[in-house]
Amino acid sequence: MEGVCGKPPIRPNPADASQPARGAAIRLRRYLPPVASLAAILAPLWLLEGFHLFQLTVAVIMALAVLGLNIVTGYSGQISLGHGAFFAIGAYVTAALMSHAGWSFWATLPPSAALCGIVGYGVGLPALRLGGLYLALVTFSLAVAVPQLLKHRSLEAWTGGVQGLFLSKPEPPPWLPLDPDQHMYLLAVLVAGCCFWLTSNLVCSRIGLALMAIRDHPVAAEASGMDIAALKTRAFAVSAMITGVAGALSAVTIEYVAPDSFGLPLSITLFVGMVVGGVASVLGPVFGGLFVLFVPSIAESISRATPGVVYGVILIVFLVGMPDGIAGLIRRAAQRIGWSAEDRTT
Amino acid sequence: MPLLEARNVVMRFGGVTAVAGVSFDVEAGQICGLIGPNGAGKTTLFNVVSGIYRPSGGEVRFAGQTITRMPRHRMATLGIGRTFQNLALFRSMTVRGNVIAGAHSGGRSGFLANALSLPSARAEGAAAAERTGELLSLLSLAPLADMRVADLPFGVQKRVEMARALACRPKLLLLDEPAGGLNHAEVDELAELLEQVRAGFDVTILLVEHHMGLVMRVSDKVVALNFGRKIADGPPDEVRASPEVLRAYLGDGQCAEAVHAA
């Protein structure tokens, strides 16, 4: 929808056509951001190698997981401290199908997303009655429960119990001159790119507006014809699906799933990524993903003894300096120099 | 057939009967004012009509259809729009976003269609955006379209709320104290706006209002309540002259001049 998503239409003014310089400026404005982003996304394929490319792949995956959380918490205003659970379910469905049933990675994505969607819908139902802090506690308990369930004896045949499951990265097709790490990065970027595109369509549509309307004023939203129960539960399901797909990607990237890597810290990490990147923003999760992956290791390189303290300080500096996240800072900077903001706000 | 019919509406809260069996009709195209002293039950009755409360007894019919037990979000789809006494805007959104959100009931597309940006979803979005554009220019909000509503003055926010209510193409518009908090000049503008809206949108209006001057000026019909009962119902002049109404507002002493002065 034109104008809703902070994309003021750039219309070439007929008077400008006679001035080639202005016309060029308009073209630059329109094409530079997408071309630059595409270059920034693809450049690491050749610039980075081995472990660094692997790290960046994980950052992309975290960004995708944060995007999922942002739909339910940022846009729809339902606090979830348990999105690590959906990440875990997505990872385990993919890992189990690949290592037990020999499925290909692509084939595991639909069942993985579907199961996360169903569980997300189920969590969304109590969320209708429980607001704010109470919902935070319910989702918190989900984050605590899932790793324990994954270790449970009755599921051990599928989950591998405490040991977890090993699997291997999908092989790059022979016609693609890429090594497995490069291939994995490309794959993660492709899947994440699709999810970001779908989400950005969704949040700019009547559905996204309705989610924000319900968050801002439920009574007025209902009077405007919005079915709160249907919208909130579906938002939860979609959000869980996206975070689940991120989990599936992480399983094949790390080539290993274990219950304890999906505990409470993961849920909190996703939450931090969402807030630092920018709440209710599509661009924000990209920065959130980079932050939660790289800042802890930066903190460790500053102080080997107390990385947690350094991380905490960096976090506080970010939150004080950018109260509406990194995406908010970029948005304001873009407005100042008069370019159309790349990020979408309503 | 009247567009809106309230039949014997009763609303009790515990032991308190706020509305004790009120019936009235609003004909299509009318502006109907609902008045009464503080505590008369106007707002309660209004909330029953708009579906916020489920009445303890009686029913409300809209275009012949009973709406008292209908899910609240269906009211907009039927063609009932409303504004709120103390602004209820979507504060984090822009003026345009608020009005487009008001057009929600005009769309059908769901999560999947919108995520994939299917042509059907895009067409709905474009229609809502176009409708919004028209409403914004009609209510002189166009220059403010991309401002956040929270940053705007109160009087402007009230206009945004009106635009949002009109975005669902209502047949009936319910206005809860539209003049509340407005200054003299703004009340005059509001009266003109109401006339303009009725003429331009083919809409019936029911308003609850304290501002007697406004009610008497714009209404075709006035319903007066006191202590949860209807005490008068008719053209403004008639209601203003009704002894029951005078007594309700001014006590037993007859001070008609004071009412006229108000």
Contacts between the chains, C-beta under 8 A, distances in Angstrom:
chain1	res1	chain2	res2	distance
A	1	B	100	6.5
A	1	B	125	4.3
A	1	B	126	7.4
A	1	B	128	7.0
A	1	B	129	5.0
A	2	B	126	7.9
A	2	B	129	5.7
A	3	B	96	5.8
A	3	B	129	7.0
A	3	B	145	7.1
A	3	B	146	6.8
A	4	B	94	7.8
A	4	B	96	6.3
A	4	B	97	5.7
A	4	B	100	6.0
A	4	B	129	7.3
A	8	B	146	7.3
A	198	B	115	4.2
A	198	B	116	6.9
A	199	B	115	7.2
A	201	B	114	6.1
A	201	B	115	5.3
A	201	B	116	7.0
A	201	B	117	4.4
A	202	B	111	6.6
A	202	B	114	5.4
A	202	B	115	4.3
A	205	B	109	7.5
A	205	B	114	3.5
A	205	B	115	7.8
A	205	B	117	7.6
A	205	B	121	6.1
A	205	B	125	6.2
A	206	B	100	7.5
A	206	B	101	7.9
A	206	B	103	7.8
A	206	B	104	5.8
A	206	B	107	4.9
A	206	B	109	6.9
A	206	B	114	6.7
A	206	B	121	7.8
A	206	B	124	6.6
A	206	B	125	6.5
A	206	B	128	6.7
A	207	B	109	7.8
A	207	B	110	7.0
A	207	B	111	5.7
A	207	B	114	4.9
A	208	B	114	7.6
A	209	B	93	7.5
A	209	B	97	6.2
A	209	B	100	6.0
A	209	B	101	4.7
A	209	B	104	7.3
A	210	B	101	6.6
A	210	B	104	5.6
A	212	B	90	6.5
A	212	B	92	6.6
A	212	B	93	6.3
A	212	B	97	7.7
A	212	B	101	7.8
A	213	B	90	4.7
A	213	B	93	7.4
A	213	B	101	4.5
A	213	B	104	7.6
A	215	B	92	7.8
A	216	B	89	7.7
A	216	B	90	4.0
A	216	B	91	5.4
A	216	B	92	5.5
A	216	B	93	6.9
A	217	B	88	5.1
A	217	B	89	6.9
A	217	B	90	5.7
A	217	B	91	7.4
A	219	B	52	7.3
A	219	B	84	7.7
A	219	B	88	6.2
A	220	B	84	6.6
A	220	B	88	3.9
A	220	B	89	7.1
A	220	B	90	7.0
A	221	B	90	7.5
A	221	B	101	7.6
A	222	B	72	4.6
A	222	B	73	5.0
A	223	B	50	7.1
A	223	B	72	7.0
A	223	B	75	6.9
A	223	B	76	6.4
A	223	B	81	7.7
A	223	B	82	5.3
A	223	B	88	7.9
A	224	B	76	5.6
A	224	B	101	5.9
A	224	B	102	5.1
A	224	B	104	5.2
A	224	B	105	6.8
A	224	B	164	6.8
A	224	B	167	7.9
A	224	B	168	6.5
A	225	B	73	5.4
A	225	B	74	7.6
A	225	B	75	7.5
A	225	B	76	3.1
A	225	B	77	5.4
A	225	B	104	4.9
A	225	B	105	2.9
A	225	B	168	6.0
A	226	B	73	5.7
A	226	B	101	8.0
A	226	B	104	5.4
A	227	B	71	7.5
A	227	B	73	4.7
A	228	B	73	7.0
A	234	B	110	7.9
A	234	B	111	5.5
A	238	B	111	6.1
A	238	B	115	7.8
A	280	B	92	7.7
A	346	B	92	7.7
A	346	B	93	4.9
A	346	B	94	6.1
A	346	B	97	4.1
